Amino acid sequence: MQYKTTLLAAEHGKVLALTETGYEGIPNPRWWTDCLLAGVADYPVAYVLTWRNAHDRPGHFYAPFPGSADADNFLTFYNNEHTVFLP
């Protein structure tokens, strides 16, 4: 199934991007692979950006940190053959 955003990106010669995503507090420890990766796997997404981790709001984070429940799953996501990260 082609979504309108996928078609619009192709029609206008643009890359498809997911520019603010995440799950506040990441309560699902497998969110990176079961939700994010699974959700974009069938689409030509070139860029994904998560929202911020707030230093002044406990529980307001959208990316893993050492010791977070999703940290191991993020490493699986990171090491997946379909993901590329900039240093």
N, C-alpha and C positions, 0 to 999 in steps of 0.2 A: 504494500500500500504506500502510495506517495502522499506525503502531507504537503499542504500548501506552501509551507516554508521551504521544503526541499525543492519544490518546483520553482518557487520564486528565486531562490538562490541560483539555480541552474539557468533560468531564463535571463537573469541579469549578470551572469558571469561572476557571481560572488561565492565565497565559501560559506558553508553552513556552520554556524557556531551556536553553542549553548553558553550564553554569556553570564548567566548568574544561576547557579543551581546549588542544590544541597538539601540537607535535612537537618534542621536545627537540633543540635545535641546528638545527632546520629544514633538514635536508639536501636537501630537495626545493625548489629555487628557485621553483617554481610552486605551492607548497603552498596558498597563500591562495585562488587561483582554482580550481585543479584538484581540490583536496581539500575544503577547508572550504566554500567557496561552493557547489561542486557537491554536497556532502553535505547541505546544509541547504536547497537551492533549492526543493525540492518540499514543504517543511514550513513551518508558520506559526511559525517561530522568531522570538521577539521580542527576544532578548537573547543575546549570545555574549560570554564572558569567557575570555581566555587565561590560562595560568598565568604565573608570574613570570619575570623575567630576574634571575638571581642575580648580584650584583656580586662575590661572592667565589668563584664556581665557573665557571671558563672552560668555554664550550660549553653551559652550562646557561641557555639562553634560549628563550623561547617567543613572543616578539614581535620584529619587526624593529628594527634600529637603523641609523643612517647607515653605509653601506658593507657591510651584510650582503648575502649572495647573494640573499635573498628581498625586499629592499627595494623594487625596482621592481615586483615582482608584488604586493606589499602595496599600493602606490599604485593599481594597477589594481583591486584588491579594494576599496579605499577609495572610488574614484571610480565603482564600479559602481552602477547605478540602484537596485539592491535593498539597498544597505547605507546605514546612517545612523550617524554618529558624533557623540558629544557633544563639545563643545569642552573 
